[in-house]
Amino acid sequence: MKYIEPHGHMVSRTTDDYEKLALSGCEALCEPAFWAGYDRSSAEGFFDYFRQLTEYEPKRAAKFGIKHFCWLCINPKEADDPGFAREVMAIIPEFLKKPTVLGIGEIGLNKNTRNELKIFEEHVQLALDHDLPILIHTPHLEDKLKGTRLILDSLASFSKLDRSRVVIDHVEEHTAPLVLDQGYWAGMTLYPESKCTPNRAIDMLEIYGDESLWLNSACDWGVSDPQAVPKCAIEMKRRHHSPEQVEKILFENPKKFLSQCKNFAL
């Protein structure tokens, strides 16, 4: 079995995790910019972080035959200070020239504040200015529905936005139809403690179909599993999904979306 991990935060994982991914059949991994586990104190910290994503992680992944790509932004958890956020965003264009950068992400909302929304919209405009795809984070738990609606309303104001080049991640049962019905891609994140269990994700696939949907593990600082995607494939087989259906959701779908990124190639 081969698959693509379209959303994995490998800066929070060990080298052993890369080995596990390779043994599971991972051919490419895409790492969005995100929170470091603490709020960074300066824009220079993000400069070094962007170097890590664009220079070091591709080399670490390559040792196990995995292609590593990344997305760049200031994440929603640190975007509530507009002045600081704009300092970080001013750095991003320099890194967009790197050969493994896919686009802008994961941008979005954390606490659904006005400042977060403003910085989100400035990120969207940055992506449009550079003709780049977008990866969006939706809030967790009880704020997810409100945050998703705020995001969708905001995106609707961008008349030149190609919705097929936007993926809205961490969808659940109550937000997936909102995202898909408006022509965006949707990502389902497999977490042992929150977001989606494999069976919940498969239920959504069976309800909403397998077009414009992908699975990811996120595998970040919290309790998470970098092998969640191939483990979900096993559950799909148990539920009598064909090998072709499994390959479509694990490999062909993320490949289709990511191929819209000029730097993505397998």
N, C-alpha and C positions, 0 to 999 in steps of 0.2 A: 504494500500500500504506500502511495506517495501522497503528501499533502503539503499545504502552505499554511503556516501560522501567520495570520494577517495582523495580529495585534498581540505582541509579547514584549514585556519590559525586561529585557535580559540584563540590564545593568544591575538589577536586583537579584540575579541568579548566579549560581556558581558554574564553573566550567563543566562539572558533572552533568548539569542540566542540558548543556549543548550536546553532550554525548548521548543523553537519553532521547533528545529530540531526533538526532541523527539515526539512532537505532530504530525509532518509531516511523521513519520514512519522511521526515521533514526536509524539504528541498529548499525552501526559502522562508525567511522570517522577517516581518516588518515591525519595527519598533517605534511607536509614537513617543514624542517628548512628553514627560509627565513629572509629577511631584517627586522630590528626592527623599521623602519621608520627613522632611522639615522644610520650612520656608527659607529659601536662599537669601543671603544678606546683600548681594550686589549683582548687577548685571554681568560682571566679570565671571561670577560663578556659572552663569548660563553659557558664557563663551566657552568655558572649559567643558561643560556638559555637552555642548554641541560638537566639540572636537571629539569627545568620547564616542558619541553616536555615529559620527561620520568617518572617524579614523580608526579607533581602537576596536569597537565591537565587530565591524566587518572582518577584521583579521582574526579575532577570537572565533567567530563563527566559521570562517573558512578552514580552520584546522580540522573541522568535522564535516567538511563538504557541504555546508549550509551557506546559501547566499543571504547576506544581511542587508536590509534596507531600512530607512528611517523617515520619520515625519518630524517637522520642526515647529515650535510655537512656545509661548509661555502658557503653562497649563492653567485651567480654571481656578484651582486652589490658590494660585499666586497672582491671579489677575484682578483682584479686588482693589489694588492700588494702581490707578491708571498711570501715574507718573512713572512708577517702577516698571510697569508692564511695557510702556512705550520705549523705555531704555532698552529692554530686552528685545523688543520687536525690531528696533533699529539695527540690531546685530544680525538678524536672520537673513537678509538678502545676501550677505557675504557667503553664507553657507549653502544657499540654494544652488550654487555652482558645483557643489560636490556631486560626484557621480552616483551616489547611492541614495540621494534625497528624493522622496516620492512626492511630497506636497506639504500642506499645512495641517498640523494636527498633533495631539488630539485637543482641539479647542472645544469650547462649550460652556456649560454652567456647572457650578458647584452648589452655591447657596441661593442661586437665582437673584442676585443683586443687580441693581442698575449698572454699577461699574463693571461687573462681569459681562453683562450683556453688551455694553459699549465696546469693551476690548474684544469680545467675540466678533462683533460686526467689523471692527478694524482688521482682525485676522482674515475674515472672509474677503474683505476688499484687497488685502495683501495677496491672497491666493488668486483673485481675479486679475490683479495687475500683472501677475507673473504666469498666468494661464496654468494654474496648478490645481489638482484635485484636493479635496478636503476630507478630513476625518474628524468626526464630532463625538464628544463625550456627553452623555446625558447624566443628570444627577442620580444619586442612589436613593433607595428606599422611598419614603412618602413624598419626596419632592420630585420624583421622576416624571410624573404625568405633567405637573405644572411646568417644569423645566423644559420638557419636550415640546409642549405647546408654545412656550416662549421662543424656543429655537426655531420652530417651524414658522411662526409668525414673522420672526426677524428675517429668515431666509427668503420669505415671499417678497420682501421689499427689494431684493436684488434682481432686477429684470434680466440681467445678462448671465445669471447663474445657470449652468447646465446641471440639472438635478441628478443626472445619471453619473456625474463625477463627484458626488457627495455621498459618503457613507455615514450613517448615524448609528453609533454603537451603543451597546448595553441595553438594547430593547428588551422588553418583557411583554407579557400577554396583552397588557393594556396600552402599550405604546407601539408595538410592531405594526398594527394596521394603520395607525396614523401616519407613520413614516412611509410605508410601502404605498399607500393609496395616493400620496403626493409625489410619487415618482423617484424617491430617494432609495439608495441601498440601505439595508439594515444589518447590523452585526449583533450576534447573540454571544454573550460572554459566559463561559462555563466556570462557575465558582462553586466550591463546596459549601460555602456559608451564606452567600448572597447571590444576586443576579440569577442565573439559570442553572438548574441541574441538567444533566444530559436528557433525562426524560421530558422535562419541561420544554427544552429546546426542540426535541424531536416532535413533541406535540404541536409546537408552532409551525414546524416544517409541514406537518401533515394537514394543518388547518389552512395556512396561508400559501402553501406551495414552496417550491425551492428556487424560484427566480429572485434574483436581487437580494439574496440572503447569504451570510457566511457565518461560520463558527470561529471563535477565538478563545484563548485561555487567559489573556492579559498577563498572567503569572508575574505579579508584582510583589510589593513588600509584604502584603498580608498573606493570610492563609489561601494558597492557590496552588494549582497543579500545572506545570508546563506541558504535561502530556494529556491534558484534558480533552483536546480535540481528537487524537487517535482513540482515546478511551470512549468518547462519544460514538465514534465509528463502530466500535464493537457493539455498543447498545443498539445502534441502527440496524446492524445485522441480526441481532436477536429479535428485533421487531420486524424482521422480514423485508427490510429495504434491500434492494438489489445492489450488487457491486457498482453498477453504473450510477445509481442514485447516490451512493456513498462518495464515489469519486467526484461527482458533480458538486456536492456541497463542500467537500474538503479541499478540492483542488481546482476544478474548472471555474467555479464561481469566483473565488478570490483572484484567480489568474485573469479572468475576464475584466473585473474591475481594475485591478492593479496594472493591467496592460495599457490603461489610459494614462498612466504615469510615464513620462518619456524615459525615465531611467530604469524602469522595471524590465528585466529580461531574465529568463531561465536558461 
